Amino acid sequence: MDKVQVIDANGQKTGEVALPAGIFSYPVKEHLLYESAVSALANKRRGTAATKTRGLVSGGGRKPWKQKGTGRARAGSNRSPLWRKGGTTFGPQPRDHRTELPKQARRNALRSALTLKASEKQLLVLDKIEIPGAKTKEAAKLLRGLQLKSALVVDQSSNRGLFRAMRNIPGSRALDPRELTAYDVLRHAWLVISEPALESLVERLK
């Protein structure tokens, strides 16, 4: 069981905390990380792309010419997909792109992502995270003080000031430990987690 320093908002050491081996020393399974990322991106898709079929294109209610005797190919509508301004054949229609990984696969993917961050020394544990006045400039000041440009800050959702202050900082985000996924961890350079949130996350992944 490895240990990591616990620091304050100024980067000063205030203690140490043990990182459970089953969570932060888990084998990095790249296929699970890949599947987790694909699933997360697919679930973000709105699936609202749509094209008009021949039945949806306006016009075309009259047969262009009689069936026989003109020498031309028979035609029933000038909105056929074969015609200019006609409908689209096999075009995209609204659909649900959502995919679901098994619960255990999601948990193991998160363990792999956390192990990766810990092994790359891109994990910071703070004793507490306080944002005076829930101001964005105070949250930005905290990240600058820790010399971080892109960070995922994890704390309890009861810390409303943090979540409000982090909303407008590009490249950074705040999350509750109950909502944390492998994709969230991987898409940010640093993982910053408060000590209470770390305890909650360990309890979730036991």
N, C-alpha and C positions, 0 to 999 in steps of 0.2 A: 504494500500500500504506500504509494508515493505521497509526499507532502508538498504543499505549495504555500507561498507566503500570502498572508492577508494584508492588504494595504489600505490606507485611507485615501481621500480625494486628492491629497498632495503627493501621493506615491510613496509615503513613508510606511515602513513595515509596522504592523500592529500585532501580528501573531502568525500562527500557522494553522493550516487545516489539512486533514488527511483526505486524499482522493481515493475512493474505493477502487480496487483493481478491476472488479467486474464491470466497471463503467468507464474508467479513464485509462485502463490498460487492456481494453478489449481488442481482439484482432481487427485490423482495418479491412473490412470486406468491401472492395471497390464496386462489386456488382450491386450490392445493396445501396450504396451511396448513389450509384447511377439510377437505379430504379426509383429511389426516393426523389431524386431531382426531376426525373421525367414525370412522375406522378404529380409532384407539386406544380410543375409548369402546366401540365394538362388540366389540372383543376382550376388554374387561373383563367383558362380560355373561356370566353363568353359563349362561343358557339352560335353566334347570331348571324353568321354569313348566310346570305340567301340569294338565289337567282330566280328569275321568272321562267316557269315552264310555259309551254304553248297555251295552257289553259289560263295562265295569269296575265299574259301579254294583252294589252288592249287592242281591239280590232279583230279582224279575221272572222267575222260572223257570217260572211257571205262567200259562197264558192266562187273562186276567181273566174272560172269559165266552165262551160258545160263539159261533161265527162268525155264525150266522144265527138269526133269530127273536126277538131281544130288542128290536128297534127302535133299538138304539144302534149307533154306528159300530163297525166291526170293530176289534179290538185284539188284538195278539199278546203284549204285555208291558206291565206297569205301570211299566217303567223306560224307556219310549220318551222321546225328547227332548220330545215334546208334553205329557208328563205332569209334574205336580209331583213333585219328587224324582227325576226322570228324568235320563238322561245329558245331556251337553253336546254340541251340534253344532258342529263346526269350532272347538273351543276350542284354546288353545295346548298344544303338546306339546314335550317336550325337544328342543332343536335347537342347532346350532352357529351363532352369529352372526358368527363370525370372518370378517374380510375382509383381503385382502392387497394393499397397493399395490406397484406395480413398484419394484424396487430403486432405479432412477434417480429416480423420483418421491419416494421417501423421502429420498434424499440431498439433492435440490433443495429439498424442504420444510424440511429441517434447516438448509440454507444460508440460506433465506429467514428462518427464525426467528432465527438467529444475527445476520443482518444487521439485523433489527428491533431486537434488544436492543442491538447496538452503536450504531445510529443514535439510539436513545432514551437513550443514556448509562446503561444499566442492566446493564452488564457490568463485572465486577471481576476482575482477574487478581492472584492472590496468589502470592508466591514459593514458599510451602509452606503446608500446612495441617496443624497438629499439635494434637491434642486430648489434653491430659494425663490419663492414667488412663482414657481412653475414657469420660469422664463427660458425661452430658447437660447438666449445669449449665455445664461448660466450653465445650461447643458453643454453648449459649445465650449465654454470655458473649462468645464470638467474634462472634456475629451482632449482639449489642447494641453491641459496640465498633465494628462497621462500620455501625451504625445501619440494620440491615435487619430487617424483620418477616417477609417471605416470600422465601425464597431457595432456589434449586436449587444445591447445592454439588457440583461435579464434580471428582473426583480418582480416582487409580488405586485399584482394588479391593484392592490390597495394604495400603492405609491402613485396616486393620480398625477401628482406634479411632474414626475419623471416622464410618464407617457405623454402628457400634454406638451412638455418642453421638447421632446425628441421628435415630434411629428414633422418639423420643418428643417431637419438637418439632413442634407443629402448624403447618401451612403451609409447612414446609421439608422438604427431602429431600436425600439424598446419592446420587449416581449415578457409575458408571464411564463414561468417555468412549465406550467401545465400545457402551454401551447407550442412549446419549442419543438422544432423538427430538424432533421439532419440538413435539409435544404437551407433553412434559416442560418444554421451554424456555418455552412460552407460558403455562402454567398457574401459573408463579411470577413474582413481580414482578421479582426480580433473578436474574442468572446469575453465580455466583461459581465461578471455575475456577482450579485451581493451574497453575503454569507447566508442569510436566511433563505434566499432563492436556491442556493446550492443544496442546502439541506432538503428543501422541498423536491428538487430535481432528483437527488439520490433516493429519496423515499419513493418517488414515482417509478424509478428504473430498477428497483431492487428485484 
